[in-house]
Amino acid sequence: MLITLGDPGRLTGGYLYHRRLAELAPRQQAALEFISFPDRPFPLAIVDAPDVMDRVLRSGADVAVLDSIAAAFCGPWCAVRRPPLPMVGMLHQPPGGIDHGPVRTGLQARLDRLAYRRTERLLVASESLAEELAQKGEPIERIRVVPPGRDVAESAGPAPGDVRQGRRAALLCVGNWLERKGIVELVQAFATLEQDAATLHLVGDTLAETPYAQRVRARVAQPDLQRRVVVHGPLSRPQVAAMYAAADAFVLPSLKEPYGTVYGEAMACGLPVIGWRAGNLPYLAEHDREGLLVEPGDLAGLAAAMRRLADDSALRTRLGAAARQRALSRPTWEDVAGLFFGQLREVAAAHHRSPV
């Protein structure tokens, strides 16, 4: 049983991660179902904790998995009660989250930690997040890394056609329009490239943050970017896989990426990656080996990296081959499901419960 927040069908990293595991659960002789806190303004969902935890108990599950996006709402309840069954944390972000101001981040971090103290184990989505937790005092023996799978879909959708549109290269960005994803910075840097250098394709939820999305749309609508940037909006997994297969390089200048699933997917498809030297990207790709990493905020450097790959097909081939080789050393979603449910079985066995 996985405790999350709001609609589990959302097209964002953590939700997609959990849905892939739920889809693969039967192959692991397991089941992963969802119970959600109502998506109320923070922190009002705290009042729903008794009902949520009662539903968890009545579900008959062997282990409760607490999604980091919902941990804060369980915190006060966990501080005064012991969970009705073994609980495991599933962290896609550090305590406090990554998309909030300092006041909410500080409060949420305290609430998150109240809940994590009641967990038997913390599963984290990346090596960088594991290191961050350890540096902040979390015992390393409680932490296990269970990263996203590198494969985006079992089969790609129909080819999207000529994605270069007569230019030298096609650059692909897969990311929802959130400020930390750096979409505005990306299009600003891209605008300085020559008109015939590349076509930029933007895939992702364009309504994730309305004020920020308006900034992106306003910049893309400027004359210097018209017909050079293609906005696709959210696409299905097979459609995204087809875009990876058709593009020449992948670019996402994200500042705070706890894992960066899309980097791994792009690399597995043989694409060199461009991004800030920040978050988890340095753990996935090395500069001038599998991609081009730029210091955060360096728009001229970001533009130079895109221009370099647009102009040099041999470089794209070399970096892309290395990216694919490195990505293929990482687990598939089938492997990840084995790791995930194996961890839950260990916790259940320690509590003398039947396997999940």
C-alpha positions in Angstrom: 0.0 0.0 0.0 1.5 3.4 -1.0 0.4 6.5 0.7 0.6 9.5 -1.6 -1.1 12.9 -2.2 -3.9 13.7 -4.6 -4.3 12.0 -8.0 -1.8 9.2 -8.5 -2.2 9.6 -12.3 -0.3 12.9 -12.5 2.4 13.1 -15.1 5.3 14.0 -12.8 8.4 12.0 -11.8 7.4 10.4 -8.5 3.8 9.6 -9.6 5.1 8.0 -12.9 7.7 6.1 -10.8 5.0 4.6 -8.6 2.7 3.8 -11.5 5.5 1.8 -13.2 6.0 -0.2 -10.1 2.3 -0.9 -9.7 2.2 -2.1 -13.3 5.1 -4.4 -12.8 4.0 -5.7 -9.3 2.2 -8.8 -10.6 5.5 -10.0 -12.2 7.0 -9.8 -8.7 4.0 -11.7 -7.2 3.0 -8.5 -5.5 0.5 -5.7 -5.6 0.9 -2.0 -5.1 -2.3 0.0 -4.4 -2.7 3.7 -3.6 -4.3 5.6 -0.8 -4.2 9.4 -1.2 -4.4 12.4 1.1 -6.8 15.0 -0.3 -4.8 17.7 -2.2 -5.5 20.6 0.1 -3.4 23.8 0.6 -0.4 23.0 2.8 -0.6 21.9 5.6 -4.3 21.3 5.9 -4.2 17.7 4.8 -2.7 16.9 8.3 -6.3 16.6 9.6 -6.9 13.7 7.2 -4.1 11.6 8.7 -6.4 9.5 11.0 -8.7 8.6 8.2 -5.8 7.8 5.8 -4.0 5.6 8.3 -7.3 3.8 9.3 -7.8 3.0 5.6 -4.2 1.7 5.4 -4.9 -0.6 8.3 -8.2 -1.9 6.9 -6.5 -2.5 3.5 -4.9 -5.7 4.7 -1.5 -4.6 3.3 1.7 -6.1 4.7 3.8 -2.9 4.4 2.8 0.8 4.1 5.0 2.8 1.7 5.0 6.5 2.5 5.6 8.8 -0.5 7.8 11.7 0.4 5.2 14.1 -1.1 2.8 13.0 1.6 5.2 12.4 4.5 4.6 15.8 6.2 0.9 15.1 6.6 1.6 11.9 8.5 4.2 13.5 10.7 2.1 14.8 13.6 0.1 11.5 13.6 3.3 9.4 13.7 4.7 11.6 16.5 2.0 10.4 18.9 1.1 7.0 17.5 2.9 3.9 16.1 1.9 3.0 12.6 -0.5 0.1 12.4 1.9 -1.9 10.2 5.5 -1.6 9.1 6.2 1.6 7.2 8.9 2.3 4.6 9.7 5.8 3.3 9.9 6.3 -0.5 11.9 9.5 -1.1 12.0 11.4 -4.3 13.0 14.7 -2.6 14.8 15.6 0.6 12.9 16.6 3.8 11.2 19.9 3.1 10.8 19.3 -0.7 12.4 21.2 -3.5 9.8 23.6 -4.9 8.9 25.8 -1.9 10.0 29.0 -0.2 12.1 28.9 3.0 9.3 29.1 5.5 7.3 26.2 4.0 10.6 24.2 3.4 11.6 24.5 7.0 8.2 23.6 8.4 7.7 20.7 6.0 11.2 19.3 6.8 10.3 19.1 10.5 7.0 17.3 9.7 8.7 15.0 7.2 11.3 13.9 9.7 8.6 13.1 12.3 7.1 10.6 9.9 10.5 9.2 8.8 11.4 8.4 12.4 8.6 5.8 12.3 9.8 4.1 9.2 11.8 0.9 9.1 13.8 1.9 6.0 14.2 4.8 3.6 14.2 4.0 -0.1 15.6 6.9 -2.1 15.6 7.5 -5.8 19.2 8.6 -6.3 22.8 8.4 -5.0 22.8 12.2 -4.6 19.7 12.1 -2.4 21.2 9.2 -0.3 24.4 11.3 0.3 22.3 14.3 1.2 20.4 12.4 3.8 23.5 10.8 5.3 25.2 14.2 5.5 22.2 15.5 7.5 22.6 12.7 10.0 20.4 9.9 8.7 22.0 6.5 9.6 23.3 5.1 6.3 22.2 1.6 7.3 18.5 2.8 7.0 19.0 4.0 3.4 18.7 2.0 0.2 18.9 3.5 -3.3 16.2 2.3 -5.7 16.6 4.5 -8.8 14.1 4.9 -11.6 14.5 2.5 -14.6 16.3 3.6 -17.6 13.8 2.3 -20.2 11.0 4.7 -21.0 8.6 2.3 -22.7 8.4 -1.2 -24.0 7.9 0.1 -27.6 8.1 3.5 -29.1 5.2 5.2 -30.8 5.1 6.3 -34.4 8.1 8.3 -35.6 7.3 12.1 -35.2 8.6 13.0 -38.7 11.4 15.5 -39.6 12.2 16.9 -36.1 15.1 18.9 -37.4 12.8 20.8 -39.8 15.6 21.5 -42.2 18.1 22.6 -39.5 21.3 20.9 -38.5 20.0 19.2 -35.3 16.9 18.6 -33.2 17.2 19.3 -29.5 14.7 17.7 -27.1 13.7 18.8 -23.7 11.4 16.7 -21.6 10.3 18.5 -18.5 7.2 20.1 -16.9 7.1 23.8 -16.9 8.3 24.4 -13.4 10.7 27.2 -12.4 13.4 24.8 -11.2 13.4 23.0 -14.6 14.9 26.1 -16.2 12.7 26.2 -19.3 12.8 30.0 -19.5 16.6 29.9 -19.3 16.7 27.2 -22.0 14.7 29.2 -24.5 16.6 32.4 -23.8 19.9 30.6 -24.4 18.5 28.8 -27.5 17.4 32.1 -29.0 21.0 33.2 -29.3 21.8 30.3 -31.7 21.8 30.9 -35.4 18.4 30.4 -37.1 19.6 27.3 -39.0 21.4 25.7 -36.1 18.6 23.6 -34.5 15.0 23.1 -33.7 14.0 22.8 -30.1 11.2 20.5 -29.0 9.5 21.0 -25.6 7.7 18.0 -24.1 5.9 18.2 -20.8 3.0 19.7 -18.8 2.7 23.3 -19.8 0.2 24.1 -17.0 2.3 22.9 -14.0 2.9 26.4 -12.7 0.6 28.9 -14.4 2.6 32.2 -13.9 5.8 30.5 -14.9 4.1 28.9 -17.9 3.0 32.3 -19.0 6.6 33.5 -19.0 7.7 30.5 -21.1 4.9 31.0 -23.6 5.6 34.7 -23.9 9.2 34.1 -24.7 8.5 31.3 -27.2 6.1 33.6 -29.0 8.7 36.2 -29.7 9.6 36.6 -33.4 13.2 35.3 -32.9 11.9 31.9 -31.7 8.8 31.5 -33.9 8.9 28.2 -35.9 12.2 27.3 -34.2 10.6 26.0 -31.0 7.9 23.2 -31.0 5.7 22.9 -27.9 4.3 19.4 -27.7 2.7 19.5 -24.2 2.4 16.2 -22.3 2.9 13.0 -24.3 2.4 9.3 -23.6 5.4 7.1 -22.8 5.5 5.6 -26.3 5.4 9.1 -27.8 8.2 10.3 -25.6 10.2 7.2 -26.6 9.7 8.1 -30.2 10.9 11.7 -29.6 14.1 10.3 -27.9 14.7 8.1 -30.9 14.3 11.0 -33.4 16.2 13.7 -31.6 20.0 14.5 -31.8 20.6 15.7 -28.3 18.8 16.2 -25.0 18.8 19.4 -23.0 17.3 20.2 -19.6 18.9 22.9 -17.4 17.3 21.9 -14.1 18.6 23.2 -10.9 17.1 20.7 -8.5 16.7 17.2 -9.9 16.7 14.5 -7.1 17.2 11.9 -9.8 16.5 13.2 -13.3 14.7 10.2 -14.9 14.6 11.9 -18.3 18.4 12.2 -18.4 18.7 8.5 -17.9 16.0 7.7 -20.5 17.6 10.0 -23.1 21.1 8.5 -22.5 19.7 5.0 -22.8 18.4 6.1 -26.3 21.9 7.2 -27.3 21.4 11.0 -26.8 24.2 13.2 -25.4 22.8 15.3 -22.5 23.2 19.0 -21.7 22.3 20.5 -18.4 23.5 22.4 -15.3 26.2 20.8 -13.2 23.6 20.5 -10.4 21.3 18.0 -8.7 21.9 14.4 -9.7 23.1 15.0 -13.3 26.8 14.9 -12.4 26.1 11.4 -11.0 24.6 10.3 -14.3 26.9 11.9 -16.9 30.4 13.3 -17.0 31.3 16.5 -18.9 32.7 15.9 -22.4 32.2 12.1 -21.9 28.4 11.5 -22.0 27.3 15.1 -22.4 28.1 18.7 -21.7 27.6 20.1 -18.2 27.4 23.8 -17.6 27.8 25.9 -14.4 24.3 26.8 -13.1 23.1 30.1 -14.5 25.7 30.4 -17.3 23.3 31.1 -20.2 26.2 31.8 -22.6 27.7 28.5 -21.6 24.4 26.7 -22.1 24.0 28.3 -25.6 27.6 27.3 -26.5 26.9 23.7 -25.5 23.8 23.5 -27.7 25.7 25.2 -30.5 28.6 22.8 -30.2 26.4 19.7 -30.5 24.3 21.3 -33.3 27.4 22.0 -35.3 29.4 18.8 -34.7 27.7 15.5 -35.6 30.8 13.5 -34.8 30.8 14.9 -31.3 27.1 14.0 -30.9 27.9 10.4 -32.1 30.8 10.0 -29.6 29.0 11.5 -26.6 25.7 9.7 -27.5 27.5 6.3 -27.7 29.1 6.8 -24.3 25.8 8.0 -22.9 24.1 4.8 -24.1 26.8 2.6 -22.7 26.7 4.2 -19.3 22.9 4.2 -19.2 22.7 0.5 -20.1 24.7 -0.3 -17.0 21.9 1.1 -14.9 18.8 -1.0 -13.9 15.7 -1.5 -16.1 12.2 -0.9 -14.6 12.0 -4.7 -14.2 15.2 -4.6 -12.2 13.9 -1.7 -10.1 10.7 -3.5 -9.4 12.7 -6.4 -8.1 14.7 -4.1 -5.8 11.7 -2.3 -4.5 9.5 -5.3 -3.7 12.6 -7.1 -2.4 13.1 -4.3 0.2 9.4 -4.5 1.2 9.6 -8.3 1.6 12.6 -7.9 3.9 10.7 -5.4 6.1 7.6 -7.6 6.2 9.7 -10.7 7.1 11.4 -8.8 9.9 7.9 -8.2 11.4 7.0 -11.9 11.0 4.4 -11.0 8.4 3.5 -12.9 5.2 5.3 -11.8 2.0 3.9 -8.8 0.1 
